[in-house]
Amino acid sequence: MPEGWLRCTPESLLIGSIIFLSPLQSRAQAIKPAQPIEVRAEAGAVISHGNTDNQSFNAKFDYAREWRRWRQALGSSGVYAADDTGATAQRWDVRGQTDYKFLSKGFSFVSARYEQIASAASCESAFTLGLGWRFFDNDQTRLVAQIGGGYRHLHTRDSVADDGVTLIPGGPQEDFVEQGVIDFDHELNPNTRIRDQFQIEVGMGNT
């Protein structure tokens, strides 16, 4: 072998490979892959005919993704109902929440939502932050509770009272609110799941 060349034996190649791969393995362990994206969509309709005709339609969409200690969730839903006299319920909303996990089960969150109720001639927006706890969070069962406080803005439009004459003036209302949420999801079998969410929001104006 010419003088000045580096002689590479199988042993030296193995040692060099280990030294070269070690930083890559450490970085691969530090960067965890993103969790799968979760998307849920549902829709329903009820139509009845008889002495009176009634129709009811609803739809809901939810998106969630987890990345390291973060979890982002977005959602929207809408309801429409009508009878012989016309629309009896029209409501839709959009909402979003970001969680930061500081313990294995504990997290802090910030959330925002906007809701419009055409049947009540009102629209409402709220901004909340607080703390939560994941009692169960696996593929079969999810039970999460959270509590927080924030700000709510409610705007009502002018409306007419039941007597058809009296005018009820609308306007903006602003107050601080306290919010509590319990989210439950359980898989009974591969084809059946039970989902329910209980939410309460208490402010100076109304609940």
C-alpha positions in Angstrom: 0.0 0.0 0.0 1.5 3.4 -0.9 2.9 5.4 2.0 0.5 8.0 3.5 -2.7 6.0 2.7 -5.0 5.1 5.5 -5.4 1.4 5.9 -9.0 0.4 6.5 -9.5 -3.0 8.2 -13.0 -4.4 8.8 -12.5 -3.6 12.5 -11.7 0.1 11.7 -14.7 0.3 9.4 -17.0 -1.0 12.1 -15.7 1.4 14.7 -16.1 4.3 12.2 -19.6 3.3 11.4 -20.6 3.2 15.1 -19.1 6.6 15.7 -20.9 8.0 12.7 -24.3 6.5 13.5 -24.3 7.4 17.2 -25.2 11.1 16.7 -27.9 10.1 14.2 -29.4 7.6 16.6 -29.4 10.2 19.4 -31.1 12.8 17.2 -33.6 10.2 16.0 -34.5 9.4 19.6 -34.8 13.1 20.5 -37.2 13.8 17.6 -40.3 11.7 18.1 -42.6 11.1 15.1 -45.9 12.9 14.9 -49.0 11.2 16.2 -51.6 10.2 13.6 -54.1 12.9 12.7 -57.6 12.2 14.0 -60.5 13.3 11.8 -64.2 12.7 12.7 -67.3 13.6 10.7 -70.9 12.8 11.3 -74.3 13.9 9.9 -77.9 13.1 10.6 -81.4 13.9 9.4 -84.9 13.3 10.7 -87.9 13.9 8.5 -91.5 13.2 9.6 -94.8 13.8 7.8 -98.3 13.7 9.4 -100.5 16.3 11.0 -97.4 18.5 10.8 -94.3 18.2 8.8 -90.9 18.4 10.6 -87.4 18.3 9.4 -84.2 18.3 11.3 -80.6 18.2 10.0 -77.3 18.2 11.9 -73.6 17.9 11.0 -70.3 17.9 12.9 -66.7 17.8 12.0 -63.6 17.4 14.4 -59.9 17.4 13.7 -57.1 16.7 16.2 -53.4 16.2 16.1 -50.7 15.6 18.8 -47.1 16.6 18.4 -44.7 16.0 21.3 -46.3 17.9 24.2 -48.8 19.8 22.1 -52.3 18.9 21.0 -54.3 21.0 18.5 -58.0 20.5 18.0 -60.5 22.2 15.6 -64.2 21.6 15.1 -67.4 22.9 13.7 -71.0 21.9 13.9 -74.4 23.0 12.7 -78.1 22.3 13.3 -81.2 23.2 11.3 -84.8 22.4 12.1 -88.1 23.5 10.5 -91.8 22.8 10.6 -94.9 24.0 8.8 -94.4 27.5 10.1 -90.7 27.7 8.9 -87.3 27.4 10.5 -87.4 26.7 14.3 -83.7 26.3 14.9 -80.6 27.5 13.1 -77.3 27.3 14.8 -73.6 26.8 13.8 -70.3 27.2 15.5 -66.6 26.9 15.1 -64.1 26.2 17.8 -60.4 25.5 18.4 -58.2 24.5 21.4 -54.5 24.1 22.0 -53.2 21.9 24.9 -49.7 21.8 26.3 -48.9 18.7 28.4 -46.7 19.6 31.4 -47.4 16.3 33.2 -48.1 12.8 32.0 -51.8 13.5 32.6 -52.0 17.2 33.3 -52.1 20.0 30.7 -52.9 23.6 30.3 -55.1 24.9 27.5 -56.3 27.9 25.6 -59.5 27.8 23.6 -61.7 30.0 21.4 -65.1 29.6 19.9 -67.7 31.5 17.8 -71.4 30.5 17.8 -74.3 32.0 15.9 -77.9 31.2 16.7 -80.2 32.6 14.0 -83.3 31.4 15.7 -82.4 33.5 18.8 -81.0 36.4 16.7 -77.7 36.3 18.6 -74.0 35.5 18.1 -71.4 34.8 20.8 -67.6 34.5 21.0 -65.5 33.3 23.9 -61.8 33.0 24.8 -60.8 30.7 27.7 -57.6 29.4 29.3 -57.2 26.9 32.1 -56.0 23.5 33.3 -57.1 19.9 32.5 -56.5 16.3 33.5 -56.6 13.2 31.3 -58.0 10.4 33.5 -58.0 7.9 30.7 -56.6 8.5 27.2 -56.1 5.4 25.1 -57.5 3.9 22.0 -60.5 2.4 23.9 -61.4 5.0 26.5 -60.9 8.7 26.8 -62.0 10.7 29.9 -60.8 14.3 30.1 -61.9 17.1 32.4 -60.9 20.7 32.3 -61.7 24.0 34.0 -60.8 27.5 33.2 -61.9 31.1 32.9 -62.0 33.8 30.3 -63.9 36.4 28.4 -67.2 36.2 26.5 -68.8 38.6 24.1 -72.5 38.3 23.2 -74.3 40.4 20.7 -78.1 40.2 20.2 -80.1 41.8 17.4 -83.4 43.7 17.8 -86.3 41.3 18.1 -90.1 41.3 18.5 -91.8 39.9 21.6 -94.4 37.2 21.5 -97.2 39.8 21.4 -95.9 40.8 17.9 -95.8 44.5 18.9 -93.2 45.1 21.6 -89.7 45.6 20.3 -86.9 44.1 22.3 -83.7 46.1 21.6 -80.5 44.2 21.1 -76.9 45.1 21.7 -73.5 43.9 22.9 -72.9 42.2 26.3 -69.5 41.5 27.7 -68.5 39.6 30.8 -66.0 37.2 32.4 -66.9 33.5 32.4 -66.0 30.3 34.1 -66.0 27.1 32.1 -66.0 23.4 32.8 -65.8 20.6 30.3 -66.0 16.8 30.7 -65.2 14.8 27.5 -66.0 11.1 27.4 -65.4 8.6 24.6 -65.5 4.8 24.9 -65.3 2.0 22.3 -67.8 -0.8 23.0 -66.7 -2.9 20.0 -64.9 -2.2 16.6 -68.2 -0.9 15.2 -69.7 1.0 18.1 -68.5 4.0 20.2 -70.1 6.1 22.8 -69.2 9.8 22.8 -70.5 12.6 25.0 -69.3 16.0 26.1 -70.8 18.0 29.0 -69.9 21.7 29.0 -71.1 24.5 31.3 -70.2 28.2 31.1 -71.2 30.6 33.8 -71.0 34.3 33.5 -72.5 37.4 35.0 -75.2 37.7 32.3 -76.3 34.1 31.8 -75.3 30.4 31.9 
